[in-house]
Amino acid sequence: ESGAKVLQLDDALETGITYGREYLNEKERVFLSALDLTLARFRLSPIFFAEGGLDWASDSRTAQFRQGATDLVATNTFARTGSGGFNWLYRTGARVSADFTRDFLRFTTGNRSVNASDLAVSIVQPLLQGGGTTVTMEALTQEERNLLYDLRDFADFRRFFVVDIVSEYYEVLQAKDQVKNNYAAYSGFLKSVEREEGLAVEGLRTQTQLGRLRQAALQAESRWIDSVRRYQTRLDHLKITLGVPVEDKIILDDRELARLRIDDPDITREEAVKIALVTRPDLATTADRIEDAERQIKVAKNGLLPGLDVSMDYNPRSDPGDTTPGINWDRRRWETSLDLDLPLDRKAERNIYRASLIFLERAKRADELARDEARLDIYDGWRAIEQAKLNFKVAELQVEVANRRLEEQILLAELGRGDAQDLVDAQNDLLSAQNQRTSTVVSHTLARLRLWRDMGILYIREDGTWVKKLRNEPR
């Protein structure tokens, strides 16, 4: 680890939200959803178009000037066509379109030209099926709400992502602490073997007792080697999560583990549940999806109505054979029509309507399930905190007892009165208690962090660090 960069927890969080592949993918997913919204808005605005074309043609034919005399005559033409206009779907369902077309044809032989201009304006307004603001704006409304849902999902993802990084960070530190504990136990066994070898030379120890200690030392060395591999593997996994190249040399700040304390939440479990039901974004989304289903029922019901559309067309044109560009506004065509489509075939629309009723019931059940699962998250998180707290107290007592046992066995061994098996057991029990104590304090910290996340009060800053906001949270 010489020459490695020390990565503190805050730096790890900032690195994760800057280079983490999963984080960037989720961020881009929100951007893609925003693109869908821009397209939905664009479809409800005037959409302009313009196109044109050029054509040059030469036509050679045989012409008879007089009887018995013919010759080839070439006719060269130049044509230019252009059109432009717009289409507009208005919020009431009306479709307005305008198209202006101009054709220009010129005979280069004789320098003659012909112009033709045409303007077509059309308005179609559905009065029953397909009409109304609710039906027309449904696509835009749903895209806006989808973007809102994606933003909420991203906010939830950020919380989970940060908690996952913190979990991996502490797990790496925990693995490193196990390396230290295993090495300390291995060193202790080596000292015991050295001392017992001296006593065996003087005939105060049997080879069986000495062999037991040597075997325990070899087992401790194996545990130490295995713990080093697990530590390095966990560290490499953390690098992948953060988006850091695996070959980069980094180490974590050991002081982060030393700062951990057993801190109880300053609220009751029922208060935590009430806060979660108000602040969690996923619960707001499931409630909003009920409104979506109710709105879509109205849209589906509209599809069962007869089709009744009123349309108006206005079409002024230029005079035939006009040699100058322009439109003769007195030469125009008006048309107004009323189209009726009786609802004799509405099987597909009926099925859509009935399906929308089912989707509403599903949305209601999904909302109930999400709220029950939120309560379960709080209950389970609360149990995890209580369990880790009790386990930490037990681990503290185990370390204290194991320390006294090991000191006693070492003292007895120095006096030539100890038993090798008791010394091995005392050393192994101390190692297990030390690892257990580290594990419980890490578990308690992560359980408390997950509780804040599940309550919806784990707010993430731009640099990835979290802020617990409880007192200022709206009730």
N, C-alpha and C positions, 0 to 999 in steps of 0.2 A: 504493500500500500504506500510505499515511499513515492513522493511526488504526486500523489493523488489530490484532487480538489475536494475540499470539505463542503458538503452540500447540506445547508440547514433546511429545516422543514419549510419555512416560508419560500426559500429559493426553489425547493422541489415543487411546491404548488405553482409558483409562477412559471417554472419550466414546463410543467404538465399542461397548463392552459395555453402555452405558447407553441409548443412543439408536439404535444400529445396527439397521436394520429386519430384516436377515437374521439377526442374532444374536437378536433378540426372537422372531422366528418359530420358530427352533430351540428356544428356551427354552420357548415355549408348546407345541411339539410334545411335549416331555417331560411337561408338565403334562397334556396330553390323554391321553397313555399312562397316567399315574397315575390319571386318571378311569376308564379302562377297568379298571384293577386294582381300584378300589373297587367297581365294579359286579360283578366276578367274586367278590369276597369277600362282597358283599351277598347274592348268590344262594345261598351256602352257609350262611347264617344264617337264623333264623326270620323269615319275612316276614309281618307282621301286616296284616290288612285289616279294615275296618269300613264298613258302609253302612246306609242306612235310607231310609224314605220315608213320606210322609203322604198321606192321601186322604180327601177329604170328598165325599160323594155324596148326592143327593136324588132319590128315585124316586117320581113321582106316577102313580097308577093309578086306574082306575074300580072302585069296590067297590059291591056290591049289599047293602044292609042288610036289605031285605025285598022282597017281590014288588011290583014297580012303583016301587021307590024306590032310586035309585043316587046316589053322591056320589064326589068325588075324595078319595083318601086318599094322603098323602105319607109316605114312609119315609125318614128321614135317618140316614145311617151315617157313622161316623168310623173310619178304619182307620189303623193304624200298624204298620209293618214294620221290623224291625231285625235285622241279622246281623253277626257278627264272628268272627274266627278267625285262623288262621295256617297257612302252608305252610312246610315245612322239609325241605330236601334235605341229608341227613346225609352225612358223608364216606365211609360204607360203601356209598352208593348208595340207602339207604333213604329213602323219601318219607313224611313224617308230615304229616298235615293234620287240622285240627279246625275245625268250623263250628258255631256256635251261632246259631239263628234263632228269633226270637220274633215272632208275629203277634198283633195286638190289634184286635178289631172291636167297636165299640159302636154300639148302636141308640139314638139320642138320644130316640126316641119309646118310652117305656116304660122307659128307663134300664136296658137289658139289655146285657151285654157277654160276649164270648167270648175266651178266651186260648188260644194254641197255642204250645208251645215244643218245640224239636227240637235235639238235640246229636248231631253226627256226628263220630266220630274214626276215622281210617283210617291204616293203616301198610302200606306195600308195600316189600318187600325183595327186590331181584334177587339170585339165588344164582349165576347163571352169567353170561349176557350182561348187561352194564351194571352188574355188581356189583363191589365191591372199591374200595379206596382209590385205586389207581392210575388207574382209569378215571374215577371221580367227581371226583378232584382235578386231572385233566389240564388243564381249562380254567383253573383258578386258577394252577396251576403254570406254565403257558405264559404267562399274563399277567404273573406275577411276573418271569419270565425276560425277557419282552419289555421290561418297564420297565428291567430291568438293562441290556439291550442298548441301549436308547435313552439311558440315562445314559452308557454308554461311548461311544456315537456322539456325544453332546453334548460329552463331554470331548475327543474327537478334533476335533470341529468347533471348539471353543474354541481349540485349538492352531493349526489351519489359519487360523482367523479372525484370530488375533493375528499370525501370520506374514504373512498377506495385508496387514494394516494396516501392519505394519512395512515390508513391501516397497513399498507405495504411498507411505508416508511418505518413504522414502529415494529413491524414484524422483522424487518432487516436488523434493526437495533436489538430486538429480542434475540435473534439468531446470533448476533455478534456477542451479546452478553452470555449466551450459552457457550460460545467458544471460550470466553474468558473463564467461566466457571469450570468447564471441562479441563482447561489447561491447568487451572489452580488445583483441581482434584488430581490430575495426573502428576503434577509436581509434588503434591503431598504424598502420593503413593511412592514416588521415587525416593523421597526422604525417608519414608518408613522402611522401604526395602534396604536402603543404605544402613539404617540403624539396626535393622534386624539381622543383616549380614554380619555386622560387628558382634552382635550378641550370639549369633550362631557359631562364630569362630571360638568364642569363649565357652561354648557348650550350653548356653542359656536358652537356645531356641532349637527346635527340631527342624529338619529339612521340610517336613510337611507344612509347618507354619510359615517358613520362609517361602516355600513354593506357592502357598496361597496368596501371599502378598505380591509375589512376582506376577502371578496370573492376574490379580486385580490391577496391577500397574499396566499390564499389556492391554487389558480391557479398557482402562481409562484412556490409554493412548489411542485406541481404536475409536472410542467415542469422540475424542478431541478431533481426530482426523475427519470423521464423518461430519461433525458440526462445522468444521471449516468449509467443507464442500457445500453443505446446506446454506451457509451464510453467503457464499459466493454466488450460488444459484439464485437465491432470493434477491440479491443485489442486482444481478443481471436482469431479472424479471422486472424490477423497479425501473431500470434504465429503459426497457422497452415501453413500459407504461408512460414514462415521461417523454418518450421520443428522443432519448439520448442514445447515440451509438454505443453498442455493447462494448466496443474496444476502449471507450473512454475510461480513464481511471478516476473514480470518485469514491469518497467515503462519506458516511453520514456523521452528523454531529452527535457524539455520545451524550452531550449535555441535555439534549432533548429528552432522552430517557430519564435522566436524573430529575428533570423538572416535574415529572408526572406525580400527581397526588390523588388520593381517594377523596373526591368531592361529591357530595350528594346534591341532586337537583333541589333547587330552592322552591319547588312547587309540589303539589300533591299529584297523584296519578290522575284523578278525575279532572283536575284543572288542566293537565297536559292534554287530555282527550278533548276537552272543550276548545282549547286553542287550536289543536290539529284540525278539528272539523270546520274551523273558520279560516285558517291561514293556508292550508295545503292547496297548491294549484291544481293537483289532479282531481280533487273533489269539486273544485269550481268547474272544471272541464266536464265531469260527468253530469253535473247539474245543468250546464249549458246545453249538453247534448239532448236533454229532454226538450228544451225549447226548440232545438233544431228539428227534432222529430215532430213536434206539434206544428211547426211551420211547414214542414214537408207534407203533412197531411192536407193542409189547405191547398198546397200546390197540386198534389195528386187529385184532390177533389175537383179542382178546376179542369183537370183533364177529362172529366166525365161530362162536362157541359157541351152543348152543341157549338159548332164552329160558326161564328157570325162575324164576318169581316167587311168593313166598309173601305173602299179604295177610291182614290182620285188620281187621274193621270192628266198631265198637261204637256203638249208636245208641239212647239212651234218649229217651223222648218224654213229653209231658204227656198227660193223659187227654182223650178227645174231649169237647168241649163244656165244658171246664173254665172256670169263671168267675174263677178266681184264678190269677195267674202262678206258674209253677213246673214242675218236671219230676218225674214219677213214676219214680223210679229203679228201681222194681220192674217197670215197663213198658219193657222194653228188648229190643234185638235184637242177637245176636252172630252173627258170620259169619267163618269162616276158609276161605281157598281157596288152591289151588295151581294156577297157570297154567303150561302147558308149550307152547312154540313150537319145533317141530322145525326144524332148519336145512335145510329143503328148498330155500329160495330165498335164497341168500346171494351172488348174483352181484355186487351192488353192494359188499357187504362184502369179497368176495374181491378185487375190483379195488382197493379202498382199501388192503387189506393188501399187495398186490403193489406198489402205488405207493409205500407207505411204505418198502419194501425199496429201491426205486430212489432215494428221497429220501435214504436213509442213504448210499448210494454217492456221490450228488451232494455231500452234506455233507462226506464225507471228501475228495473231490477239491477242493472249495472251500477246505478247510483247507490242503491241500497247496499250492494255488495262492496263497493269501494269504501263506503263509510264504515261498514263492519270490519273490513280489512285494515282501515286506518286505526280503529280501536284496538284490533289485534296487534298491530305494529307497536302501539304505545304500551299495551300490556306486556308484550314479549320483551320490549326494550327495558321496561321497568324491572321485570324479573331478571334480565341479564345484569342490570346494575346491582340489584340486591345480591344475586349470586356471586358476582365478582367481588363485592364488598366483603361478604362472609368468607369467601375463599382466600382473600388477602389476609384477613385476620388469622385464619388457620395457618396460612403459609408463614406469616410472621412468627407465630408460635413454633412452627416446625423448624424454622431457621434457628431460633433461640435454643430449642431443645437439642437440635443436631449439633450446634456449636459446642454446647456443654458436653455432650456425649463424646465428640471428637477430642476435645481438650482432655477429658478424663481418660480416654483410651490412649492418647499419646503419652500422658503422664504415667499411666500404668505400664506402657511399653518401655519407657525409659527406665522404670524401676524393675523391669524384667518380670512383671506380674500380669501383663496384658495378654489377651487372646487375639490371634490374627483375624479370625472371623469377625469378632466384635469391632475391630479397627476398620475392616473393610466395610462393614455395614454402616458404621458411623460416618465414614467418608462419603459413601454413596448416598446416604440419607441427607446429608448436608447439601450435596450437589443437587439432588432432586428438589429439596426445599427452596434453594436459591433460584432455580429455574422456575419453580412454581410461583414464587413471589413476584418475579418479573412478569410472568405470564398474566397473573391476576391484575396487576396494576395497569398493564396494557389493555387487558380485556375491559376493565372498568372505564378507562378513558375512552375506548372506542365505543362501548355501549352508551356512554353518556353523549358522545358525539352523534351516534346514530339516533338517539332519542331526540335530540334537537333537530336533526334532519327530518325525522318522521313527524315531528310537531309542525314543521314548516317554518321554523324560526332560525334556521341556519343560513344566514345571509352571506353571500360570497362577494368579496370586493373584486375589483378588476385584476388585481395581482394574484387572485386565487385564495387569499386568506379569508377566514370566516369571522363573522361577528354575530354573537348571540344577542338578539333583540327580543326581549320579553315584555318589559314594563311599558315600552312605547308601542307595543303591538295593538292594533285596534281590536276591541272585543266584540 
